[in-house]
């Protein structure tokens, strides 16, 4: 599933082909995505200028002169820039065509992503209004995590993956950040000290920024806007390494299911 760095990588790839330009045409082939594409969306946005592209959590926001589009990549979606016309495949569900005829094509084999339109500020959309703090913003701090975790009993990995607490920290990067911070993913979040949350907040930021610089994590279905896959997978410390030797000690990496998600950690380094 594309996580925050993959979404940020996609955003950076499509920004030069949308921001500041007009949408000449929106071509929708498949309206039955995660939520049905309703109304005459094509006429709503055609001719509109894109004033800003922004990420919120794992959503891509296309701010228009009036209202905007909200795109989610779902489980297997991607957005690619096509400089020349190319026949769409069966999983290519919509195109955003800019004033120069360049195509931003959305592909989603599982159809679990979305394309929504709002006539208002996309940041105020009901699907986004309840999201937590952005982990790459100045508002994201260890003190904030510590404060929100008090009297909670959930495992800390579930806590930092809760989108109402932190927007967009997914399974892979949660495991990686917890390893970097030396925090066990199974510890109750309410029993972790303020100091350790400061270390964890910095680790989350570090892991996400590193992945963004390297183009995101290589997943079977994920490609960037230029059609290439990311390559952060070669740098993963614990995720997907069950039974392999820890990079810091002789212990083997363990796997445990937390909230129905595979969690990888070192039982010696993470306490």
BABA-703273 format. One record per residue: residue number from 0; x, y, z of N, C-alpha, C in turn. Coordinates in steps of 0.02 Angstrom, whole numbers. Example, Ala and Ser with C-alpha at 12.3 -4.5 7.8 and 13.67 -1.06 7.14 Angstrom:
<atoms>
[0 [660 -284 390] [615 -225 390] [660 -165 390]]
[1 [642 -112 354] [684 -53 357] [645 2 394]]
</atoms>
This chain:
<atoms>
[0 [42 -60 0] [0 0 0] [44 62 0]]
[1 [34 108 -47] [73 170 -45] [65 206 21]]
[2 [121 222 52] [119 258 116] [139 330 105]]
[3 [146 367 159] [158 439 154] [216 457 107]]
[4 [274 425 113] [328 443 67] [312 430 -7]]
[5 [275 376 -20] [255 363 -89] [207 417 -115]]
[6 [162 439 -71] [116 492 -91] [153 557 -102]]
[7 [200 572 -57] [240 633 -65] [283 630 -128]]
[8 [311 572 -143] [350 563 -204] [306 573 -266]]
[9 [246 545 -264] [199 555 -319] [181 629 -327]]
[10 [167 662 -272] [149 733 -273] [205 774 -304]]
[11 [267 761 -283] [323 799 -311] [332 786 -385]]
[12 [313 725 -407] [320 709 -478] [269 742 -522]]
[13 [207 749 -498] [154 777 -541] [148 852 -533]]
[14 [176 881 -480] [168 953 -468] [187 997 -528]]
[15 [245 986 -560] [263 1030 -616] [215 1027 -675]]
[16 [173 975 -678] [127 967 -734] [56 988 -718]]
[17 [45 1012 -656] [-22 1034 -637] [-23 1102 -603]]
[18 [21 1113 -556] [17 1174 -516] [29 1236 -559]]
[19 [-17 1283 -556] [-12 1344 -596] [-40 1337 -666]]
[20 [-61 1278 -685] [-87 1266 -752] [-162 1253 -750]]
[21 [-194 1258 -807] [-265 1243 -812] [-276 1170 -829]]
[22 [-331 1144 -802] [-353 1077 -822] [-394 1083 -885]]
[23 [-367 1058 -939] [-404 1062 -1003] [-462 1013 -1003]]
[24 [-450 954 -973] [-503 903 -975] [-490 851 -921]]
[25 [-543 826 -893] [-541 769 -847] [-578 712 -881]]
[26 [-544 657 -891] [-574 599 -925] [-580 542 -876]]
[27 [-642 526 -857] [-654 473 -808] [-680 411 -844]]
[28 [-645 355 -836] [-666 292 -868] [-702 246 -819]]
[29 [-683 250 -756] [-711 206 -705] [-737 249 -647]]
[30 [-801 247 -636] [-830 289 -583] [-840 251 -518]]
[31 [-834 184 -520] [-844 143 -461] [-778 129 -426]]
[32 [-752 181 -394] [-692 173 -354] [-713 160 -282]]
[33 [-670 175 -233] [-687 161 -164] [-753 195 -146]]
[34 [-760 258 -167] [-824 293 -162] [-842 313 -233]]
[35 [-904 302 -254] [-923 317 -324] [-909 390 -342]]
[36 [-884 399 -402] [-874 467 -428] [-942 492 -452]]
[37 [-969 540 -417] [-1038 561 -431] [-1040 629 -467]]
[38 [-1097 644 -496] [-1108 708 -528] [-1069 716 -593]]
[39 [-1074 776 -620] [-1040 791 -683] [-973 823 -667]]
[40 [-929 782 -638] [-865 808 -614] [-822 837 -671]]
[41 [-827 807 -729] [-787 830 -785] [-800 904 -800]]
[42 [-862 924 -802] [-878 994 -817] [-862 1040 -759]]
[43 [-862 1014 -698] [-848 1055 -639] [-776 1080 -640]]
[44 [-730 1038 -664] [-658 1056 -657] [-626 1077 -724]]
[45 [-655 1059 -779] [-624 1076 -843] [-619 1152 -851]]
[46 [-560 1175 -869] [-548 1247 -876] [-525 1281 -813]]
[47 [-525 1245 -757] [-504 1274 -694] [-428 1274 -688]]
[48 [-401 1325 -655] [-330 1329 -643] [-313 1295 -576]]
[49 [-259 1257 -576] [-235 1225 -515] [-191 1276 -478]]
[50 [-213 1297 -420] [-175 1348 -383] [-125 1317 -334]]
[51 [-137 1255 -314] [-92 1224 -265] [-102 1149 -264]]
[52 [-47 1112 -259] [-50 1040 -245] [-22 1029 -175]]
[53 [-55 987 -137] [-38 979 -67] [-52 907 -46]]
[54 [-13 882 2] [-27 817 32] [-56 828 102]]
[55 [-106 789 119] [-133 787 187] [-140 714 206]]
[56 [-98 691 252] [-96 620 266] [-75 583 204]]
[57 [-117 537 181] [-103 500 120] [-147 523 61]]
[58 [-179 581 69] [-220 610 16] [-181 662 -23]]
[59 [-193 665 -88] [-166 718 -130] [-223 768 -143]]
[60 [-211 831 -128] [-262 883 -136] [-243 927 -195]]
[61 [-289 934 -242] [-280 977 -299] [-325 1038 -289]]
[62 [-296 1092 -262] [-335 1153 -249] [-347 1190 -315]]
[63 [-410 1203 -330] [-429 1240 -390] [-449 1311 -371]]
[64 [-463 1351 -421] [-485 1420 -409] [-549 1420 -366]]
[65 [-589 1369 -375] [-647 1359 -332] [-652 1285 -314]]
[66 [-645 1270 -251] [-648 1200 -229] [-585 1162 -247]]
[67 [-592 1097 -255] [-534 1057 -271] [-549 983 -275]]
[68 [-499 946 -298] [-502 873 -304] [-464 841 -247]]
[69 [-488 784 -224] [-455 745 -172] [-443 675 -201]]
[70 [-380 655 -202] [-360 591 -231] [-326 548 -178]]
[71 [-345 485 -175] [-312 437 -132] [-290 378 -175]]
[72 [-229 354 -163] [-202 300 -204] [-226 231 -184]]
[73 [-262 226 -128] [-290 162 -107] [-236 112 -90]]
[74 [-248 49 -108] [-201 -5 -93] [-148 -14 -146]]
[75 [-163 5 -207] [-117 -11 -262] [-115 43 -316]]
[76 [-137 103 -299] [-143 155 -350] [-78 191 -364]]
[77 [-75 224 -421] [-18 265 -440] [-42 319 -488]]
[78 [-4 373 -492] [-17 426 -541] [47 436 -581]]
[79 [41 432 -646] [99 438 -690] [90 496 -739]]
[80 [144 528 -756] [143 582 -805] [160 553 -874]]
[81 [116 565 -922] [127 542 -991] [137 604 -1035]]
[82 [195 611 -1063] [209 669 -1106] [182 658 -1177]]
[83 [169 595 -1193] [139 579 -1258] [77 536 -1246]]
[84 [31 540 -1292] [-31 501 -1285] [-14 427 -1286]]
[85 [-46 390 -1241] [-34 319 -1235] [-100 286 -1220]]
[86 [-115 231 -1255] [-180 198 -1246] [-187 175 -1174]]
[87 [-243 190 -1141] [-252 169 -1072] [-262 94 -1065]]
[88 [-239 67 -1009] [-249 -3 -994] [-314 -13 -955]]
[89 [-329 -74 -938] [-393 -90 -905] [-397 -60 -835]]
[90 [-339 -47 -804] [-339 -20 -736] [-326 55 -734]]
[91 [-325 88 -792] [-314 160 -795] [-383 195 -791]]
[92 [-399 222 -733] [-468 241 -719] [-485 314 -734]]
[93 [-436 359 -730] [-450 428 -751] [-386 464 -770]]
[94 [-395 515 -813] [-340 558 -835] [-356 630 -818]]
[95 [-306 666 -794] [-310 738 -788] [-265 765 -843]]
[96 [-292 803 -889] [-255 827 -947] [-245 902 -939]]
[97 [-182 925 -939] [-170 996 -928] [-174 1035 -994]]
[98 [-165 1100 -989] [-173 1144 -1047] [-123 1131 -1102]]
[99 [-69 1096 -1087] [-19 1079 -1138] [-31 1010 -1168]]
[100 [-85 977 -1146] [-100 910 -1172] [-64 854 -1137]]
[101 [-27 870 -1084] [8 819 -1045] [-42 784 -999]]
[102 [-34 719 -992] [-83 677 -957] [-55 654 -890]]
[103 [-94 663 -837] [-80 633 -773] [-130 576 -765]]
[104 [-106 515 -769] [-150 456 -773] [-151 418 -707]]
[105 [-211 403 -684] [-221 366 -621] [-234 293 -637]]
[106 [-193 250 -607] [-201 177 -616] [-212 145 -549]]
[107 [-260 99 -545] [-275 67 -481] [-306 -1 -493]]
[108 [-266 -55 -493] [-293 -121 -507] [-349 -143 -459]]
[109 [-344 -122 -396] [-393 -145 -347] [-453 -97 -339]]
[110 [-450 -40 -370] [-504 10 -368] [-522 30 -296]]
[111 [-471 35 -254] [-484 54 -184] [-464 126 -169]]
[112 [-442 162 -221] [-426 232 -212] [-488 274 -222]]
[113 [-479 341 -227] [-538 383 -235] [-521 446 -275]]
[114 [-573 474 -305] [-572 540 -336] [-634 576 -313]]
[115 [-625 626 -271] [-680 665 -243] [-674 737 -264]]
[116 [-730 771 -269] [-731 843 -283] [-768 878 -227]]
[117 [-742 936 -207] [-777 978 -159] [-777 1049 -184]]
[118 [-833 1085 -179] [-835 1154 -200] [-803 1201 -148]]
[119 [-784 1172 -90] [-755 1212 -36] [-681 1195 -29]]
[120 [-650 1219 25] [-581 1205 39] [-572 1130 51]]
[121 [-531 1095 11] [-523 1023 20] [-500 1004 90]]
[122 [-463 1047 124] [-440 1031 191] [-497 1025 241]]
[123 [-556 1054 223] [-614 1051 267] [-661 994 249]]
[124 [-641 952 203] [-684 896 183] [-692 848 242]]
[125 [-751 817 250] [-762 772 306] [-712 715 312]]
[126 [-684 692 256] [-637 637 259] [-568 660 285]]
[127 [-556 725 286] [-491 750 307] [-493 788 373]]
[128 [-551 812 392] [-556 858 448] [-533 826 514]]
[129 [-540 760 520] [-521 727 582] [-451 700 585]]
[130 [-411 713 533] [-342 687 532] [-299 721 584]]
[131 [-251 684 610] [-206 710 661] [-151 754 631]]
[132 [-101 767 672] [-46 812 653] [-5 781 597]]
[133 [22 822 552] [67 799 500] [135 783 530]]
[134 [162 723 519] [225 703 551] [287 741 526]]
[135 [281 777 471] [337 816 445] [330 890 461]]
[136 [279 907 500] [267 977 517] [300 994 584]]
[137 [306 1059 596] [334 1082 660] [288 1067 719]]
[138 [225 1054 705] [178 1039 758] [185 969 786]]
[139 [222 927 750] [231 857 771] [290 853 819]]
[140 [276 837 882] [328 835 934] [319 775 979]]
[141 [373 757 1013] [369 703 1062] [324 722 1120]]
[142 [324 785 1138] [281 808 1191] [207 797 1173]]
[143 [190 811 1111] [121 800 1089] [101 727 1091]]
[144 [146 683 1069] [132 611 1073] [124 589 1145]]
[145 [168 613 1188] [165 595 1258] [98 616 1288]]
[146 [78 677 1274] [16 703 1303] [-45 663 1279]]
[147 [-47 647 1215] [-105 611 1188] [-106 537 1208]]
[148 [-49 511 1229] [-45 440 1246] [-66 424 1318]]
[149 [-71 474 1360] [-86 461 1430] [-153 425 1439]]
[150 [-153 375 1482] [-211 334 1500] [-234 289 1443]]
[151 [-195 284 1391] [-211 238 1337] [-174 173 1347]]
[152 [-204 118 1325] [-174 52 1334] [-155 18 1268]]
[153 [-167 50 1212] [-151 20 1147] [-76 12 1139]]
[154 [-54 -38 1100] [18 -43 1084] [41 21 1049]]
[155 [102 41 1062] [127 104 1035] [126 104 959]]
[156 [136 46 928] [134 45 854] [64 63 829]]
[157 [13 36 860] [-56 54 841] [-69 128 854]]
[158 [-42 154 908] [-51 224 926] [-23 271 873]]
[159 [38 259 850] [67 304 800] [39 293 730]]
[160 [5 237 720] [-28 225 655] [-99 250 654]]
[161 [-124 274 710] [-192 300 714] [-193 368 679]]
[162 [-230 373 624] [-231 435 585] [-260 494 621]]
[163 [-296 481 676] [-323 536 716] [-269 565 762]]
[164 [-214 528 771] [-158 550 812] [-104 581 767]]
[165 [-82 542 719] [-31 563 670] [-57 546 601]]
[166 [-54 592 555] [-82 580 488] [-31 547 442]]
[167 [-43 484 426] [-6 454 372] [53 409 389]]
[168 [64 392 452] [118 345 469] [92 274 459]]
[169 [114 241 407] [90 174 391] [132 119 421]]
[170 [115 58 403] [143 -1 435] [218 -8 428]]
[171 [243 2 368] [315 -6 356] [355 44 397]]
[172 [336 107 392] [375 159 424] [366 162 499]]
[173 [309 137 524] [300 131 596] [350 81 625]]
[174 [357 23 591] [405 -27 614] [476 0 611]]
[175 [493 34 557] [560 61 549] [576 115 601]]
[176 [528 159 614] [540 213 662] [547 187 733]]
[177 [507 138 751] [511 109 817] [578 75 828]]
[178 [604 43 776] [671 13 781] [724 66 790]]
[179 [720 118 750] [770 172 755] [769 205 824]]
[180 [710 210 854] [704 241 920] [718 193 977]]
[181 [723 127 961] [735 78 1013] [675 64 1056]]
[182 [615 74 1029] [552 65 1067] [517 2 1042]]
[183 [497 -42 1088] [462 -102 1069] [392 -85 1044]]
[184 [371 -114 988] [305 -98 960] [248 -123 1003]]
[185 [261 -171 1048] [207 -201 1087] [197 -166 1154]]
[186 [239 -118 1171] [230 -82 1234] [167 -40 1234]]
[187 [134 -37 1292] [75 6 1298] [97 79 1289]]
[188 [61 115 1245] [82 183 1230] [78 229 1291]]
[189 [34 215 1337] [26 257 1395] [80 248 1448]]
[190 [124 199 1437] [177 186 1486] [246 206 1460]]
[191 [248 243 1406] [311 264 1376] [326 335 1399]]
[192 [388 348 1417] [408 413 1445] [408 468 1393]]
[193 [408 529 1418] [412 587 1375] [477 587 1333]]
[194 [533 570 1365] [597 568 1331] [596 519 1273]]
[195 [568 460 1284] [566 410 1231] [520 431 1175]]
[196 [467 467 1191] [424 494 1138] [460 547 1097]]
[197 [504 585 1129] [544 633 1092] [589 597 1042]]
[198 [620 541 1064] [661 501 1020] [619 471 963]]
[199 [559 448 980] [516 417 930] [492 467 879]]
[200 [473 527 901] [450 578 853] [505 595 804]]
[201 [567 602 829] [623 617 784] [637 559 737]]
[202 [629 497 762] [640 439 720] [588 435 664]]
[203 [525 449 680] [473 449 629] [489 500 574]]
[204 [508 560 595] [526 611 546] [586 590 503]]
[205 [637 562 536] [697 541 501] [683 487 450]]
[206 [645 436 469] [630 380 425] [588 403 365]]
[207 [538 445 378] [496 469 323] [536 513 274]]
[208 [577 558 300] [617 601 257] [667 561 216]]
[209 [697 511 247] [745 469 212] [711 432 154]]
[210 [650 407 167] [614 371 115] [593 418 58]]
[211 [573 479 76] [554 528 24] [614 544 -20]]
[212 [672 554 11] [733 569 -29] [751 511 -75]]
[213 [736 450 -55] [754 392 -94] [698 368 -140]]
[214 [643 403 -140] [590 388 -189] [536 342 -165]]
[215 [532 329 -99] [479 286 -74] [501 214 -70]]
[216 [457 172 -44] [472 102 -35] [452 62 -96]]
[217 [494 15 -116] [478 -28 -172] [425 -77 -152]]
[218 [365 -70 -178] [311 -117 -168] [291 -145 -235]]
[219 [259 -202 -235] [244 -235 -298] [204 -191 -345]]
[220 [158 -151 -318] [113 -113 -360] [131 -39 -367]]
[221 [178 -15 -326] [189 57 -325] [241 79 -377]]
[222 [224 132 -414] [272 165 -457] [265 240 -447]]
[223 [319 276 -458] [317 348 -452] [287 380 -514]]
[224 [285 446 -513] [252 482 -568] [288 473 -634]]
[225 [353 456 -631] [390 445 -693] [389 372 -715]]
[226 [351 330 -680] [344 260 -699] [394 214 -667]]
[227 [442 241 -628] [492 199 -596] [471 183 -524]]
[228 [495 127 -498] [479 108 -430] [526 144 -382]]
[229 [504 149 -319] [548 177 -268] [602 127 -250]]
[230 [649 146 -208] [702 100 -190] [725 106 -118]]
[231 [678 126 -74] [694 128 -3] [696 58 27]]
[232 [666 9 -6] [662 -59 21] [731 -86 37]]
[233 [781 -69 -2] [847 -95 10] [877 -68 74]]
[234 [846 -15 103] [872 15 164] [832 -4 226]]
[235 [782 -46 219] [740 -64 276] [780 -103 328]]
[236 [771 -85 391] [809 -116 445] [774 -178 474]]
[237 [707 -176 480] [672 -232 510] [614 -257 468]]
[238 [580 -214 432] [519 -234 397] [535 -289 345]]
[239 [498 -344 350] [506 -399 302] [567 -442 314]]
[240 [601 -433 372] [664 -469 384] [658 -520 440]]
[241 [599 -550 447] [589 -599 500] [642 -655 496]]
[242 [673 -671 553] [723 -724 557] [793 -703 538]]
[243 [800 -645 506] [867 -621 488] [899 -587 548]]
[244 [965 -582 546] [1002 -552 601] [989 -477 605]]
[245 [980 -453 666] [972 -381 677] [1034 -345 653]]
[246 [1025 -284 628] [1082 -245 603] [1124 -215 660]]
[247 [1098 -219 722] [1133 -189 779] [1158 -240 830]]
[248 [1130 -300 830] [1149 -350 880] [1141 -420 849]]
[249 [1162 -473 886] [1158 -541 858] [1088 -571 857]]
[250 [1038 -537 887] [971 -565 890] [939 -569 821]]
[251 [889 -613 815] [851 -619 753] [790 -574 754]]
[252 [771 -549 696] [712 -506 692] [649 -549 700]]
[253 [604 -525 742] [541 -559 755] [483 -527 717]]
[254 [432 -567 705] [370 -541 675] [313 -555 722]]
[255 [271 -506 730] [212 -514 772] [154 -476 740]]
[256 [94 -502 745] [36 -469 716] [5 -423 769]]
[257 [2 -359 754] [-28 -310 798] [-83 -274 758]]
[258 [-144 -277 783] [-201 -246 749] [-205 -269 677]]
[259 [-195 -334 667] [-201 -368 601] [-147 -346 552]]
[260 [-93 -316 576] [-39 -295 532] [26 -329 555]]
[261 [66 -353 508] [130 -383 525] [177 -330 552]]
[262 [208 -346 608] [253 -299 641] [321 -333 649]]
[263 [373 -299 630] [440 -327 633] [482 -287 682]]
[264 [520 -322 725] [559 -287 776] [615 -332 803]]
[265 [662 -301 836] [716 -337 869] [699 -342 943]]
[266 [693 -403 970] [673 -410 1041] [727 -388 1090]]
[267 [788 -379 1066] [842 -358 1110] [853 -283 1108]]
[268 [852 -254 1048] [866 -182 1042] [805 -138 1059]]
[269 [746 -166 1052] [685 -126 1063] [653 -147 1129]]
[270 [649 -100 1175] [624 -115 1243] [568 -67 1261]]
</atoms>
